[in-house]
Amino acid sequence: MSVSEQQANGGPSEPQTPGRLYGVGLGPGDPSLMTVRAVQVIAGADVIAYHSARHGRSIARSIAAEHLRADHIEEALVYPVTTESTDHPGGYRGALDEFYEEAAARLAVHLDAGRTVAVISEGDPLFYGSYQHMHKRLAHRYPTEVIPGVTSISAAAARLGKPLAEADEVLTILPGTLPEEELTARLASTDAAVVMKLGRTFPTVRRAMERSGRMPEAQYVERATMPGERTDRLAAIDADSVPYFSVAVVPSRIANPAPDAADAAEVTARGEVVVVGTGPAGPLWLTPESRGALAAAEDLVGYTTYLDRVPVRPGQRRHGSDNKVESERAELALDLARRGRRVAVVSGGDPGIFAMATAVLEVASQDPYRSVPVRVLPGVTAANAAAARAGAPLGHDYAVLSLSDRLKPWEVIAERLRAAVAADLVLALYNPGSRSRTWQVGKMRELLLEHRAPDTPVVLGRDVGGPEESVRTVRLCDLDPTQVDMRTILLIGSSQTQAVRRDDGTEVVWTPRRYPEG
C-alpha cells in the first residue's frame, strides 16, 4: 500500500511526534534464525523498507516474507547500480551517495508522519549491511534502535563445524574487494580470517590465499543456511561458479590443526625452516609476512631473549638457547624440519644482518640438510630503526660493520674502518661493546678522529622500539665508551652529515643525498 493510499484511507496527515527507526538484522538466510526481537519489531512496524538490485528481488524481504502483512507499507530501495558502470557525474560513488540521500529522504517522510519504520537487512544491519547508510543519515534525527542479527560469518562457521578463533587468536574480517597485495599481507599475518564479498573477486582472493600460504586451511561456504548452500575446500572451487553471497574461511589454527600431507593434495613436504626477522623490538616492528610465519610454525627456535618477543601459542614448541650457539640452533631447526615440522628460527632485526640466516644457510648447505626447504624473511634492521628515530643519517652511502672481534680479528675490523672512513661513508656499527669487550669503542673513536672532524655527529641508539629506548646525538670527540653496550648501535656521520636543532627544540641528524663534486 502506498503512502497516498494510506492517507486516503484515513491515515495520518497532520504533523505529529516523529516515528521510530529500526535497523533489523534478519540473520544469514534461514527465516528460523531470525531473532524473537526482529519478529516483534516487524510485527509492530508501519513501514517495511528493504534494499534490492534493479531486478527487484530482495533477499531481506524473502527472509522476512512470512512476517509481512497486507497493511504494511513497503518501501523498496532499489540500487541504481551494483557492479556495473555508470555515467553519473560523480562516478560509482557519486551515484550511490545520491541514492542513499534519496532513500533516506523517502524514509524521513514516514518518520515525520509518526510512522514506525523497520529497515530489514540480511545478516547484521551494522556489519557490511545496507542499513548502515540509512543509519548514518537518520539516526541523529529520529529515535532509533538497531536489532542485531546472526552474521553470515557465524553461519559459515556453524555449517563448517569449525571454530573460528580460540584463546588469544586474532580473527580478521576482510572484504574480498581489497587489492591482492593487501589481502595477501593480511592473510599472512593473522591467525584466522574470513573473506567476505566473493563473487567476481574470487580469483583475486584465491591468489592471495595461495601467496600467503593459507590455501591448505581455507574453506568455502556459499549461501549459508539458504537454499543452494554449498561447502567445500576453497582449492576445489571453480571461480565461474562463485556468487556474491559466499565467504572464504581460514579457521582457528588451534582448534583445527593443519591436515597431514597424506590428507591434502595441496600439502606436499610440510617440513621447512623459515628464518624470521622480528625487527629491533616488539610486535609493532614485525612485518605481516613474519607475523604469519611465526603463527604458522609448529616449532620456534632461537635465542631466548628473542623468543620472549613472540606470543605463546597453544601447541607450539619453543626451543630457547644461549646467544653463542648459532650453529647448534641451526642444526636443531633443520633436524626438526627433516622430520616434517614447520620451524621458525627467530632472529632479532633482519636475520641476514649479523644474525641467524647465515648460520642456518651454512648448515643447510651441508649433508644431510641440502634438501630441507629454507626461507629467509626480512625484518627492520637496528640501523634503520635508529636512523628513523634520529632523522635521516643514512640518507647517502653508508657502510655496515660489526665491532665484535669474536669471529674476526681486530686488525681486520680496523682495516675496514679505515677504508670506510677514507671513502667518507656514514658508518652503522653493530655489536660495539659488551661486558667482555670494553675497549673496541675507544679504539674505534681514536682511529676515526684521525680522519673525521671532532664535531662529527654520532647517534647512539639503544633498545630502539623497546621500553628502555634511548636515542641521542653526541660529537665524535665526546663519545664515551662506557655509555655503549651490546644493545646500542652507533651511527657515525660522514663529512657531510648535519645535526640541526629545529624550532620545536628537537635535534635531527641527516646526510644530504647530493655529494659535492671534487
C-alpha positions in Angstrom: 0.0 0.0 0.0 1.4 3.4 -1.0 1.6 6.4 1.3 -1.1 8.2 -0.7 -3.4 5.2 -0.5 -3.0 5.0 3.3 -3.8 8.7 3.7 -6.9 8.3 1.5 -8.0 5.5 3.9 -7.8 7.7 6.9 -4.0 7.6 7.6 -2.3 10.4 9.5 -1.9 13.7 7.6 -1.1 16.2 10.3 2.4 16.6 11.7 2.9 14.6 14.9 5.5 13.1 17.1 8.2 11.6 14.8 8.2 7.8 14.3 10.8 5.4 15.4 13.5 3.9 13.1 14.6 0.3 13.4 17.5 -1.4 11.7 16.5 -5.0 11.8 19.0 -7.8 11.3 17.4 -10.9 9.8 20.3 -13.4 10.1 22.1 -15.3 7.4 19.1 -16.5 5.3 17.1 -19.2 7.1 13.9 -17.5 8.5 14.0 -19.7 11.6 17.3 -17.9 12.5 15.6 -14.5 12.9 15.6 -13.4 16.5 12.4 -13.0 18.5 13.0 -9.3 18.8 13.3 -9.0 15.0 10.0 -10.6 14.6 8.4 -8.4 17.2 9.7 -5.2 15.6 8.5 -6.2 12.1 5.1 -7.0 13.6 4.8 -3.6 15.2 6.2 -1.6 12.3 4.1 0.6 9.9 6.7 0.7 7.1 9.0 -2.1 6.0 11.9 -1.0 3.9 14.5 -3.2 2.1 17.2 -2.8 -0.4 17.5 -4.7 -3.7 19.3 -4.5 -7.1 17.5 -3.3 -10.2 16.0 -6.8 -10.8 13.8 -6.0 -7.7 14.4 -9.3 -5.9 15.2 -8.6 -2.2 16.9 -11.3 -0.2 15.9 -9.5 3.0 12.3 -9.4 2.0 12.3 -13.1 1.1 13.7 -13.9 4.6 11.0 -11.9 6.4 8.2 -12.7 3.9 6.1 -14.8 6.3 6.0 -11.9 8.8 4.8 -9.2 6.4 1.2 -8.2 6.4 -1.0 -6.8 3.7 -1.3 -3.5 5.6 2.4 -3.0 5.8 3.7 -0.1 3.8 6.6 -1.4 1.8 9.5 0.8 0.6 11.7 -1.0 -2.0 15.0 0.9 -2.0 16.4 -0.2 -5.4 20.1 0.4 -6.1 20.7 2.3 -9.3 24.0 0.4 -9.8 25.7 -2.6 -8.2 28.8 -3.7 -10.0 28.2 -2.1 -13.4 29.5 1.2 -14.7 27.5 4.4 -14.5 27.5 7.8 -16.3 26.7 9.6 -13.1 28.9 12.8 -12.9 30.2 11.6 -9.5 31.0 8.1 -10.8 30.0 5.0 -9.0 30.4 6.5 -5.5 28.5 9.6 -6.5 25.6 7.5 -7.8 25.4 5.6 -4.6 25.6 8.6 -2.4 22.8 10.3 -4.3 20.7 7.1 -4.0 21.3 6.9 -0.2 20.3 10.5 0.2 17.1 9.9 -1.8 16.3 6.7 0.1 16.8 8.4 3.5 14.5 11.2 2.4 11.8 8.7 1.5 12.0 7.1 4.9 12.1 10.5 6.6 8.7 11.3 5.2 7.3 8.3 7.0 9.1 9.1 10.2 8.0 12.7 10.2 4.4 11.4 9.8 4.8 9.4 13.0 5.2 6.0 11.4 7.5 3.3 12.7 9.9 2.3 10.0 11.8 -1.0 10.0 14.7 -1.3 7.6 15.3 -5.0 7.3 18.7 -6.3 6.4 20.2 -9.8 5.9 22.8 -10.7 8.5 23.5 -7.9 11.0 22.5 -4.4 10.0 25.7 -2.8 11.1 28.1 -5.4 9.6 28.6 -4.6 5.9 24.8 -4.0 5.8 22.9 -1.6 3.6 21.0 -0.3 6.6 24.1 1.5 7.9 23.8 4.1 5.2 20.3 4.9 6.4 21.5 4.9 10.0 24.2 7.5 9.3 21.7 9.8 7.7 18.7 9.4 10.0 19.7 8.1 13.5 20.7 11.5 14.8 17.3 12.9 13.7 14.9 10.2 15.0 14.6 7.7 17.9 16.5 4.7 16.6 17.1 1.1 17.7 19.3 -1.5 16.0 18.3 -5.2 16.3 21.4 -7.3 15.8 21.3 -10.4 13.6 23.3 -13.6 13.2 26.1 -12.8 10.7 27.0 -14.9 7.7 30.4 -15.4 9.4 28.7 -17.2 12.3 26.5 -19.2 10.0 29.5 -20.2 7.8 31.5 -21.5 10.9 28.4 -23.4 12.1 27.9 -25.0 8.7 31.6 -26.0 8.5 31.6 -27.2 12.1 34.9 -25.4 12.6 35.7 -22.9 15.4 36.8 -19.5 14.1 39.1 -18.5 16.9 40.3 -19.8 20.2 42.2 -18.4 23.2 44.3 -15.4 22.1 43.9 -16.0 18.4 43.1 -13.0 16.2 40.2 -13.3 13.8 40.5 -10.9 10.8 37.4 -10.0 8.7 38.4 -8.9 5.1 36.4 -7.7 2.2 37.3 -9.5 -1.0 37.4 -6.2 -2.8 40.8 -5.3 -1.3 43.8 -5.3 -3.6 45.5 -8.6 -3.9 48.7 -7.4 -2.2 46.8 -6.1 0.8 44.7 -9.3 1.1 47.9 -11.4 0.9 49.6 -9.4 3.7 46.5 -9.5 5.9 46.0 -13.2 5.4 49.7 -14.0 6.1 49.7 -12.0 9.4 46.6 -13.2 11.1 45.7 -16.4 13.0 42.2 -16.9 11.4 40.3 -15.0 8.7 37.0 -14.7 6.9 36.9 -13.0 3.4 33.5 -11.6 2.5 32.1 -10.5 -0.8 33.5 -13.1 -3.1 31.7 -13.4 -6.5 33.8 -11.5 -9.1 36.6 -11.1 -6.5 37.2 -14.8 -6.1 40.2 -15.1 -8.5 42.0 -12.4 -6.5 41.1 -14.0 -3.2 42.3 -17.4 -4.4 45.6 -16.0 -5.5 46.0 -14.2 -2.1 45.3 -17.4 -0.3 48.0 -19.2 -2.3 50.6 -16.4 -2.0 50.0 -16.2 1.8 50.3 -19.9 2.3 46.8 -20.2 3.7 45.2 -22.2 0.9 45.6 -25.6 2.6 43.5 -24.3 5.5 40.9 -22.3 3.5 37.3 -23.4 3.3 34.5 -22.2 1.2 30.8 -21.6 2.2 28.1 -20.4 -0.2 24.7 -19.3 0.8 25.0 -20.5 4.4 21.6 -21.6 5.7 19.9 -20.7 2.5 18.6 -22.9 -0.4 21.6 -23.8 -2.6 24.0 -23.9 0.3 27.4 -25.4 -0.6 30.6 -26.0 1.4 34.0 -27.3 0.2 37.7 -26.7 0.3 38.5 -23.4 -1.3 41.0 -25.0 -3.6 38.3 -27.2 -5.1 36.0 -24.3 -6.2 35.6 -23.2 -9.8 35.8 -19.4 -10.0 32.9 -19.2 -12.5 30.5 -20.8 -10.0 31.0 -18.3 -7.1 28.2 -16.0 -6.2 28.4 -12.8 -4.2 26.8 -14.4 -1.1 29.8 -16.7 -0.3 32.7 -16.4 2.0 36.2 -17.9 2.4 37.1 -19.1 5.9 40.5 -19.7 7.3 39.5 -21.2 10.7 41.3 -21.4 14.0 44.7 -23.0 13.9 44.5 -24.2 17.5 41.1 -25.8 17.1 41.7 -27.0 13.5 45.2 -28.3 13.1 46.5 -28.2 9.5 45.9 -31.5 7.7 48.6 -34.1 7.3 50.3 -34.3 4.0 48.6 -37.6 3.2 45.2 -35.9 3.7 45.5 -32.9 1.5 46.7 -32.7 -2.1 47.9 -29.1 -1.6 50.3 -30.0 1.2 53.5 -31.7 -0.1 56.6 -31.8 2.0 55.5 -29.8 5.1 58.8 -29.6 6.8 60.7 -26.3 6.3 62.7 -23.8 8.1 61.7 -20.1 8.0 64.3 -17.7 9.4 62.2 -14.7 10.7 63.4 -11.2 11.4 61.4 -9.8 14.3 62.9 -6.3 14.0 64.6 -4.4 16.8 61.8 -4.7 19.4 58.2 -5.9 19.8 55.2 -6.7 17.6 54.9 -3.2 16.1 58.1 -3.8 14.2 57.0 -7.2 12.7 56.2 -7.4 9.0 52.9 -9.2 8.1 54.8 -12.0 6.4 56.9 -12.6 9.5 53.9 -12.4 11.8 52.2 -15.1 9.7 55.3 -17.3 9.7 55.5 -17.2 13.4 51.9 -18.1 13.8 52.1 -21.0 11.4 55.2 -22.6 12.9 54.9 -25.7 14.9 58.4 -25.1 16.5 60.1 -21.9 17.4 63.9 -22.0 17.7 66.0 -19.1 18.9 67.9 -17.1 21.4 65.7 -16.9 24.5 65.6 -13.1 24.5 64.2 -13.1 21.0 61.8 -15.9 21.7 60.3 -13.9 24.5 59.1 -11.4 22.0 56.8 -13.9 20.3 53.4 -14.6 21.9 52.9 -18.1 23.3 50.5 -20.1 21.2 49.0 -23.4 22.3 50.6 -26.4 20.6 53.8 -24.6 19.6 57.1 -26.0 20.9 59.7 -23.4 21.9 63.4 -24.3 21.8 65.3 -21.4 23.5 69.1 -21.3 23.9 72.1 -19.0 24.6 73.2 -16.4 22.1 76.5 -18.1 21.3 75.3 -21.4 19.9 74.1 -20.3 16.5 75.3 -23.4 14.6 73.6 -25.7 17.2 70.4 -23.8 16.8 70.5 -24.1 13.1 71.2 -27.8 13.2 68.3 -28.3 15.6 65.9 -26.4 13.4 66.9 -28.3 10.3 66.6 -31.6 12.1 63.1 -30.8 13.1 62.2 -29.8 9.6 63.6 -33.1 8.2 61.0 -34.8 10.5 58.2 -32.8 8.8 58.0 -30.0 11.3 57.3 -26.4 10.3 60.1 -24.4 12.1 60.6 -20.7 12.6 64.1 -19.6 13.6 63.6 -16.4 15.5 66.1 -13.7 14.9 66.3 -10.1 16.0 66.4 -7.2 13.5 66.9 -8.6 10.0 68.1 -12.2 10.0 70.5 -11.6 7.2 72.5 -8.9 9.0 74.8 -10.3 11.7 72.1 -12.8 12.6 70.8 -16.3 12.2 70.2 -16.5 8.4 73.9 -17.1 7.7 74.2 -19.8 10.4 71.1 -21.6 9.1 72.2 -21.5 5.4 75.7 -22.6 6.3 74.5 -25.8 7.9 71.7 -26.2 5.3 74.4 -26.3 2.6 75.9 -29.5 4.1 74.7 -33.1 4.1 72.2 -34.3 5.3 70.3 -30.9 5.1 70.7 -29.9 1.5 67.1 -30.9 0.6 65.4 -29.1 3.6 63.5 -26.0 2.3 64.8 -22.8 3.9 63.3 -19.3 3.5 64.6 -16.1 5.0 62.1 -13.3 5.8 63.4 -9.8 6.2 63.0 -7.6 9.2 63.5 -4.0 10.2 67.2 -3.5 11.0 68.6 -1.9 14.1 70.4 0.6 11.8 67.2 1.6 10.0 65.2 1.9 13.3 67.8 4.1 15.0 68.2 6.2 11.8 64.5 6.8 11.6 64.4 7.9 15.2 67.3 10.3 14.7 66.2 11.7 11.3 67.9 10.5 8.2 71.6 9.9 8.9 71.7 7.1 6.3 70.4 9.3 3.5 73.6 8.8 1.5 76.1 6.0 1.0 77.0 4.1 4.2 78.8 1.0 5.4 77.7 -1.5 8.0 80.3 -3.1 10.2 80.4 -5.2 13.4 82.9 -4.2 16.0 82.8 -7.7 17.6 86.1 -9.5 17.3 84.7 -12.8 18.4 84.5 -14.1 14.8 87.2 -11.9 13.1 90.4 -10.3 14.4 90.5 -6.7 15.4 93.1 -6.0 12.7 90.5 -6.8 10.0 88.0 -4.5 11.7 90.4 -1.6 12.0 91.4 -2.0 8.3 87.8 -1.9 7.2 87.1 1.1 9.4 90.0 3.0 7.8 88.7 2.1 4.3 85.2 3.3 5.1 86.4 6.5 6.6 88.7 7.1 3.6 85.7 6.8 1.4 83.8 9.3 3.6 80.9 6.8 4.2 78.5 7.1 7.1 79.1 4.2 9.5 76.5 1.9 11.1 78.4 0.0 13.8 76.8 -3.1 15.3 78.0 -5.0 18.4 80.1 -2.1 19.6 80.7 -3.4 23.2 79.7 -5.9 25.9 80.7 -6.9 29.4 83.7 -8.9 28.0 84.6 -6.3 25.3 85.1 -2.8 26.6 88.0 -1.3 24.6 86.8 -1.5 21.0 84.7 1.6 21.1 87.6 3.7 22.4 90.0 2.3 19.8 87.4 3.0 17.1 87.0 6.6 18.2 90.7 7.2 18.2 91.0 5.7 14.7 88.1 7.8 13.3 89.4 11.0 14.9 92.5 10.7 12.7 90.3 11.2 9.7 87.0 12.9 10.9 86.3 16.2 12.4 85.8 16.2 16.2 82.2 17.5 15.9 81.1 14.7 13.5 77.6 13.7 14.7 77.3 10.3 16.3 73.9 8.8 17.0 73.6 6.3 19.9 70.5 4.2 19.6 69.8 1.9 22.5 66.8 -0.5 22.8 65.1 1.3 19.9 61.4 0.4 20.0 61.7 -1.2 23.4 60.8 0.0 26.9 64.2 1.4 27.6 64.6 3.2 24.3 67.2 6.0 24.2 68.4 7.9 21.1 70.8 10.8 21.5 73.4 12.5 19.4 76.9 13.4 20.6 80.0 14.8 18.9 82.6 12.1 17.9 85.1 13.7 20.3 82.6 13.3 23.2 81.7 9.7 22.6 82.0 7.9 25.9 82.7 4.2 25.6 81.2 3.5 29.0 77.8 4.6 27.6 77.8 1.9 24.9 76.8 -1.8 25.3 75.5 -4.7 23.1 72.1 -3.1 22.9 73.5 0.0 21.4 74.0 0.8 17.7 76.3 3.6 16.6 75.6 5.8 13.5 78.6 7.9 12.8 78.2 10.7 10.2 80.3 11.5 7.2 81.9 14.8 6.5 78.5 16.0 5.1 76.2 14.8 7.9 74.3 17.6 9.7 72.9 17.8 13.2 70.4 20.6 13.3 68.2 21.8 16.2 64.7 22.8 14.9 62.3 25.4 16.2 60.4 22.9 18.4 63.7 22.1 20.2 64.2 18.7 18.6 67.5 17.8 17.1 67.6 16.0 13.7 70.5 14.3 12.0 70.6 14.0 8.3 73.1 13.3 5.5 72.5 15.1 2.2 71.7 12.9 -0.8 74.0 15.0 -3.0 77.7 14.8 -2.5 79.9 17.8 -3.5 82.0 17.4 -6.7 85.7 17.3 -6.3 
